[in-house]
Amino acid sequence: MSVASPIDQIAERVERLLVRHEELQRTNLLLQEQVDAVTRERDALKSRLAAARTRIEALLEKLPTDDSSQDQA
């Protein structure tokens, strides 16, 4: 069994680094897609919350106040 030359050792390390780099790029892409999906979901939920808040405020405006209910009694 021969000992690898320093050039061969460096080439092997570079190859491993390139493979790792590609793996990290794929992982990063998947994570970015997840972030984008969660961001869209958050924005949709914020929109639904704002619409619900508006409907609740409109319903609260329709409720009689204590003063007006006592005047009618």
C-alpha positions as CSV (number, residue, x, y, z in Angstrom):
1,M,0.0,0.0,0.0
2,S,1.6,3.3,-1.1
3,V,1.3,6.5,0.8
4,A,-0.7,9.2,-1.0
5,S,1.3,12.2,-2.2
6,P,0.4,15.6,-0.7
7,I,-1.2,16.5,-4.0
8,D,-3.4,13.5,-3.9
9,Q,-4.4,14.2,-0.3
10,I,-5.2,17.8,-1.2
11,A,-7.2,16.7,-4.3
12,E,-9.2,14.2,-2.1
13,R,-10.0,16.9,0.5
14,V,-11.0,19.3,-2.3
15,E,-13.4,16.7,-3.7
16,R,-14.9,16.1,-0.2
17,L,-15.3,19.8,0.2
18,L,-17.0,20.1,-3.1
19,V,-19.5,17.3,-2.2
20,R,-20.2,18.9,1.1
21,H,-20.7,22.3,-0.6
22,E,-23.3,20.8,-2.9
23,E,-25.0,19.2,0.0
24,L,-25.1,22.5,1.9
25,Q,-26.5,24.3,-1.2
26,R,-29.3,21.7,-1.5
27,T,-30.1,22.0,2.2
28,N,-30.0,25.8,2.0
29,L,-32.5,25.7,-0.9
30,L,-34.8,23.4,1.0
31,L,-34.7,25.6,4.1
32,Q,-35.3,28.7,2.0
33,E,-38.4,27.1,0.5
34,Q,-39.6,26.2,4.0
35,V,-39.0,29.8,5.1
36,D,-40.9,31.1,2.1
37,A,-43.9,28.8,2.8
38,V,-44.0,29.7,6.4
39,T,-43.8,33.4,5.5
40,R,-46.8,33.0,3.1
41,E,-48.7,31.1,5.8
42,R,-48.0,33.8,8.4
43,D,-49.1,36.6,6.0
44,A,-52.3,34.7,5.3
45,L,-53.0,34.2,9.0
46,K,-52.3,37.9,9.7
47,S,-54.8,38.8,6.9
48,R,-57.4,36.5,8.4
49,L,-56.8,37.9,11.9
50,A,-57.2,41.5,10.6
51,A,-60.5,40.5,8.9
52,A,-61.8,38.8,12.0
53,R,-60.8,41.8,14.1
54,T,-62.7,44.1,11.8
55,R,-65.8,41.8,12.0
56,I,-65.6,41.7,15.8
57,E,-65.3,45.4,16.1
58,A,-68.3,45.9,13.8
59,L,-70.3,43.5,16.0
60,L,-69.2,45.3,19.1
61,E,-70.4,48.6,17.7
62,K,-73.9,47.1,17.2
63,L,-74.1,46.0,20.9
64,P,-76.1,48.3,23.1
65,T,-74.2,50.2,25.7
66,D,-75.1,50.0,29.4
67,D,-76.4,53.6,29.3
68,S,-78.7,53.1,26.4
69,S,-80.1,49.8,27.9
70,Q,-80.8,51.6,31.3
71,D,-82.6,54.5,29.5
72,Q,-84.9,52.0,27.8
73,A,-85.8,50.2,31.0
